[in-house]
Amino acid sequence: MSNVDDSQVTEPTVKKDRGISPLWIFTLLAFVLAGWLLYRSVSEAGERIQIYFTDAQGIQAGRTTIRYQGLEVGMIRRVTLSDDLKSIYAEADIYPEATKILRQNTVFWVVRPKASITGISGLDALVSGNYIAVQPGSGADRTTFIAADEPPKDAFDDDSLHIQLEAPDLGSLSIGSGVYFKKILVGEVYDYQLNKDKSGVTLSLKVKKEHANLVTSASKFWNVSGINADISLNGLDVKVENLASVIAGGIAFDSPEGGKPAEELQTFKLHKSINDTDRGISVTLNLPADHGIKNAHSAILYQGLEVGRLNGINFNDSFSGTVATATSTQKWRGC
């Protein structure tokens, strides 16, 4: 064995690596990416709100959108039963740019396609599926809402004139029934409800903006639904406003001279027929015993032109003869 001189042994030099390991770089990048994704998720989530519905038909989490005037402003995220099992509880996210619509009087409702004999409403829902519509309100901020069963009456306000008609019953009229002036469609029925005392029905009408000036304080409205036929020995007298009114019901009106422009939500009476409107001058005629009039709604002629029409034939007070009530038009007052 050879002896090694300890003085010839060199001490090892230990150097610390001052660089950063690539593993730490990847870890740092992963944390930064996770933080950015979390921030983006929170910032894009907007405001979480709760909406209560009477039923969940057509409402699906992650698919049913919330729209304002056709623009998507939110999404339903969760649908479940409420704690009392009486309603449907839905959680929704309102996008950040639309959170300002969440106020005390904001209204939500479900838009579903509805088909009737007057047409189809909610065509956009027929294509894209049911969605939640919203009408912004006023007041303090709010995040819990109860959805309306029907859209608010002014939800689709297009500057139309809104008026109301009082009638003893609904008859053949319904939502979507047309409103006609000289057989031209100028509006429609958009709502109806029982009067407060339950004695009749109040119908809500809207007349298109361009025809609103046709309605005055002197306007007379009458029902033109179905077919009006008078059968007598003189023959068959059939009156039809148009095919749409036969199928879906309708209301006609005219406006004698002298009336003032109708006010918003002004109330009028809905007459059963044009003969009940008293649009002209009401007169009473004492008929001879042998008058021979078979049709109680016969026309009154002057030189071959119709200047009025009978409203009915009845006995006089003493039952000694018959009298007829009639209405003549204003312009033939001097006949």
C-alpha positions in Angstrom: 0.0 0.0 0.0 1.1 3.5 -0.8 0.8 6.3 1.6 -1.1 9.3 0.3 -0.1 12.7 1.6 -3.1 14.4 3.1 -1.7 17.7 1.8 -2.3 16.5 -1.7 -6.0 16.0 -1.2 -8.1 18.8 -2.6 -11.2 20.0 -0.7 -14.3 19.8 -2.9 -15.9 23.2 -3.7 -19.7 23.3 -3.3 -21.5 25.8 -5.5 -25.3 26.7 -5.1 -27.3 26.9 -8.3 -28.8 30.4 -8.3 -31.2 29.7 -11.2 -34.9 28.8 -11.0 -36.0 25.3 -11.7 -38.3 24.8 -14.7 -40.7 22.9 -12.4 -41.2 26.0 -10.3 -41.9 28.1 -13.4 -44.6 25.6 -14.5 -46.1 25.7 -11.0 -46.2 29.5 -11.0 -47.8 29.6 -14.4 -50.4 27.1 -13.3 -51.3 29.3 -10.3 -51.5 32.4 -12.4 -53.8 30.6 -15.0 -56.0 29.2 -12.2 -56.3 32.7 -10.7 -57.2 34.3 -14.0 -59.8 31.6 -14.7 -61.3 32.1 -11.3 -61.4 35.9 -11.8 -63.0 35.5 -15.2 -65.6 33.1 -13.9 -66.6 35.4 -11.1 -66.6 38.5 -13.2 -68.7 36.9 -16.0 -71.1 35.3 -13.6 -72.7 38.6 -12.9 -75.5 38.6 -10.3 -77.1 35.4 -8.9 -80.8 35.9 -8.5 -83.7 33.7 -7.4 -87.0 33.5 -9.3 -90.1 31.6 -8.2 -92.5 30.1 -10.9 -95.8 28.3 -10.6 -94.6 25.5 -12.8 -91.4 24.5 -14.5 -92.8 23.6 -17.9 -90.1 24.3 -20.6 -87.5 25.7 -18.1 -84.2 23.8 -18.2 -81.0 24.6 -16.2 -78.2 25.6 -18.5 -80.4 26.0 -21.5 -83.2 28.4 -20.7 -82.1 32.0 -21.3 -83.3 35.3 -19.9 -83.9 38.0 -22.5 -84.7 41.7 -22.6 -86.1 42.9 -25.9 -84.6 39.9 -27.6 -81.1 40.3 -26.1 -79.8 37.5 -23.9 -79.1 39.0 -20.4 -78.9 35.9 -18.3 -79.2 32.1 -17.9 -81.1 29.7 -15.6 -78.5 27.7 -13.7 -80.6 25.6 -11.3 -84.2 24.5 -11.1 -85.7 22.8 -8.0 -88.8 22.7 -5.7 -89.2 25.5 -3.2 -89.0 24.6 0.5 -92.8 24.7 0.9 -93.3 22.5 -2.2 -95.8 25.1 -3.6 -93.7 26.6 -6.4 -90.6 26.1 -8.5 -87.4 27.7 -7.3 -84.9 28.7 -10.0 -81.5 30.3 -9.7 -80.2 32.4 -12.5 -77.2 34.4 -13.4 -77.7 37.9 -14.8 -74.7 39.1 -16.9 -72.7 42.0 -15.4 -73.8 44.5 -18.1 -77.5 43.8 -17.3 -77.5 43.8 -13.5 -79.0 47.3 -13.5 -82.4 45.9 -14.6 -82.7 44.1 -11.2 -85.0 46.5 -9.3 -88.0 46.3 -6.9 -90.6 46.3 -9.7 -88.8 44.2 -12.3 -91.1 41.5 -13.8 -90.1 38.1 -15.1 -92.4 35.7 -17.1 -92.1 32.6 -19.3 -92.5 33.1 -23.0 -94.1 30.0 -24.6 -95.5 29.6 -28.1 -99.3 29.8 -28.2 -101.5 28.9 -31.1 -105.0 30.1 -31.6 -107.4 30.8 -34.4 -106.1 34.3 -34.6 -102.5 33.2 -35.2 -99.4 32.1 -33.2 -97.8 34.2 -30.5 -94.2 33.7 -29.3 -92.8 32.5 -32.6 -89.3 33.1 -31.4 -89.9 30.6 -28.6 -91.2 28.1 -31.1 -87.8 28.2 -32.8 -85.4 28.6 -30.0 -87.4 27.1 -27.1 -89.1 28.7 -24.1 -87.2 31.6 -22.5 -87.7 34.0 -19.6 -88.6 37.6 -20.6 -87.9 40.5 -18.3 -89.3 44.0 -18.0 -87.1 46.3 -16.0 -88.7 48.1 -13.1 -87.8 50.9 -10.7 -87.0 51.1 -7.0 -84.3 49.6 -4.8 -82.0 46.7 -5.8 -83.5 43.2 -5.5 -82.4 39.6 -6.2 -85.5 37.6 -5.4 -88.6 37.7 -7.7 -91.9 36.0 -8.2 -92.5 35.4 -11.9 -95.8 36.6 -13.4 -98.2 34.1 -15.1 -98.8 36.5 -18.0 -96.8 39.4 -19.5 -97.5 42.8 -18.1 -100.1 44.8 -20.1 -97.5 47.3 -21.2 -94.8 44.8 -21.9 -95.0 45.3 -25.7 -96.1 48.9 -25.6 -95.8 50.3 -29.1 -97.5 53.7 -28.5 -100.8 52.1 -29.2 -104.0 53.7 -27.8 -105.3 51.5 -24.9 -109.0 51.6 -24.2 -111.5 49.5 -22.2 -115.0 48.2 -23.1 -117.7 47.3 -20.6 -119.9 44.3 -21.6 -122.4 42.1 -19.9 -120.5 39.0 -20.9 -117.5 37.9 -23.0 -119.5 36.1 -25.7 -117.4 34.9 -28.6 -114.6 37.4 -28.0 -111.2 36.4 -26.8 -107.6 37.6 -26.7 -106.6 38.4 -30.2 -110.1 39.2 -31.5 -109.8 42.1 -34.0 -111.1 45.6 -33.7 -112.4 47.0 -37.0 -113.2 50.4 -38.4 -115.1 50.3 -41.7 -114.1 46.6 -41.9 -110.4 47.5 -41.7 -108.4 45.9 -38.9 -107.1 48.7 -36.6 -106.5 46.9 -33.3 -107.1 43.9 -31.2 -108.3 42.6 -27.8 -105.3 41.9 -25.6 -106.9 41.2 -22.2 -110.2 40.7 -20.4 -111.4 40.2 -16.8 -114.4 40.2 -14.6 -115.6 43.6 -13.3 -115.0 44.2 -9.6 -118.6 43.6 -8.8 -118.7 40.5 -11.0 -121.7 42.0 -13.0 -119.9 42.0 -16.3 -116.7 41.9 -18.2 -114.1 44.5 -19.0 -112.2 44.1 -22.2 -108.9 45.8 -22.9 -108.2 46.9 -26.4 -105.3 48.5 -28.2 -105.6 50.5 -31.3 -102.6 50.9 -33.6 -100.8 54.2 -33.3 -101.6 55.2 -36.9 -105.3 54.6 -36.3 -105.6 56.0 -32.7 -107.1 59.3 -34.0 -110.2 57.3 -35.2 -111.3 56.7 -31.6 -113.1 59.7 -30.0 -115.2 60.3 -27.0 -118.3 59.9 -29.2 -117.2 56.5 -30.6 -119.7 53.6 -30.5 -118.5 50.0 -30.3 -120.5 46.9 -31.1 -119.9 43.1 -31.3 -119.6 41.7 -34.8 -118.7 38.1 -33.8 -120.2 35.3 -35.8 -123.0 35.6 -38.3 -126.1 37.8 -37.8 -129.1 36.4 -39.7 -132.7 37.7 -39.9 -135.1 35.1 -41.2 -138.6 36.3 -42.1 -141.3 36.1 -44.7 -139.4 38.8 -46.6 -136.4 36.5 -47.0 -133.0 35.9 -45.4 -130.9 38.8 -44.3 -127.3 37.6 -43.5 -124.7 40.1 -42.1 -121.0 39.1 -41.8 -118.3 41.6 -40.9 -115.5 39.4 -42.3 -114.3 35.8 -42.1 -111.9 36.5 -39.2 -114.7 37.9 -37.0 -116.8 34.8 -37.7 -114.0 32.5 -36.6 -112.2 34.5 -33.8 -114.8 37.2 -32.9 -114.5 40.9 -33.5 -115.5 44.4 -32.4 -116.5 47.2 -34.8 -116.8 50.9 -34.1 -117.4 54.2 -35.7 -117.0 57.8 -34.5 -119.7 60.4 -35.1 -118.7 63.9 -35.6 -118.2 66.2 -32.5 -116.2 63.9 -30.4 -112.9 64.7 -28.7 -109.8 62.5 -29.1 -110.1 59.5 -26.8 -107.9 59.4 -23.7 -105.6 56.6 -22.6 -107.6 53.8 -20.9 -110.9 55.6 -21.5 -113.9 53.3 -21.0 -116.7 52.7 -23.5 -119.8 50.5 -23.6 -119.8 47.4 -25.9 -123.2 47.1 -27.6 -124.6 43.7 -28.8 -125.1 44.9 -32.3 -125.0 48.0 -34.5 -128.8 48.4 -34.0 -128.2 48.9 -30.2 -125.6 51.6 -30.5 -128.1 54.6 -31.0 -125.5 56.1 -33.3 -128.1 58.4 -34.8 -131.5 59.8 -33.7 -133.8 57.5 -31.8 -137.4 57.6 -32.8 -140.6 55.8 -32.0 -143.1 54.9 -34.7 -146.7 54.1 -34.1 -147.5 51.3 -36.6 -150.9 50.7 -38.1 -152.7 47.5 -37.4 -151.9 46.1 -40.8 -148.3 47.3 -41.1 -147.2 43.9 -42.4 -143.6 44.3 -41.2 -142.2 40.9 -40.6 -138.6 41.8 -40.0 -138.1 43.7 -36.7 -134.8 45.1 -38.0 -136.0 46.3 -41.4 -134.3 49.3 -43.1 -135.9 52.7 -43.3 -135.7 54.1 -46.8 -135.9 57.6 -48.2 -136.1 57.9 -51.9 -134.5 54.4 -52.2 -131.6 55.2 -49.8 -131.3 53.7 -46.3 -131.5 56.4 -43.6 -132.1 54.3 -40.6 -133.1 50.9 -39.3 -135.7 49.5 -36.9 -134.5 48.2 -33.6 -137.5 46.2 -32.7 -141.3 46.0 -32.7 -143.4 45.8 -29.4 -146.8 46.5 -28.1 -147.6 50.0 -26.9 -148.3 50.6 -23.2 -152.1 50.0 -23.5 -151.6 46.9 -25.7 -153.9 48.5 -28.3 -151.4 48.5 -31.0 -147.7 48.1 -31.9 -144.8 50.6 -31.9 -141.4 50.3 -33.5 -138.2 51.8 -32.2 -135.8 53.0 -34.8 -132.5 54.8 -35.2 -131.9 57.2 -38.1 -128.5 58.5 -39.1 -127.5 62.1 -38.3 -127.2 63.3 -41.8 -130.8 62.3 -42.6 -132.2 64.2 -39.6 -134.0 66.7 -41.8 -136.0 64.0 -43.8 
